[in-house]
Amino acid sequence: MSPINKTYGYVTRVKGRKRQVLVFRHPISEAGIQIPKGTVNPEENTQDAV
């Protein structure tokens, strides 16, 4: 079995004097709050996938 490469990125901003991280609530409530992430396609490198 071949490994499945995954990638993720943290998107931050400073608002006021607080640092914030981009997150989203998954449509499936059991999955909770998540950061953007995904699978790297065979023809992609990880930087392009992010």
N, C-alpha and C positions, 0 to 999 in steps of 0.2 A: 504494500500500500504506500502510495506517495504522500508526503506531508502536504497539508493545506496551509499555505502562507496567509497570514492575516496582517492587517495594518490598522493603525488608529492614529489620530492626531488630536492634540489638545489645542483648542482655540481659546485664547484668553483676551481679556481687555481690562483696562482700568477705568472704573466709573466712580467718580468722586475720588475717594482715596482707597477704594477696595478693588482687589483683583477678582474678576469673575471668569468662570469657565463655562463654555458652551456645552449644554446638555439638552437632552430631549426626553420626553416621556414616551415610551414605546407604546404602540397601539394595543399590544397585548398587555393588559394591566399587570399580570404576574411577572413580566419582564422588567418592570420598574423604570427607573431613570437611568439613562445610558449616555455614553459619549459616542460621537460619530466614529464608526469603524466598519470594516468590511473585508472581503476576501480579495487577495491579489490574483488577478488572472494570469495564466501561464505566460502570456506575452508581455506582461508589465513588470517593471521594477517597483520596489516598495515606495520610492519617492513619488513616482507618477500615480500610483494607486491612492496615496493619501490625498 
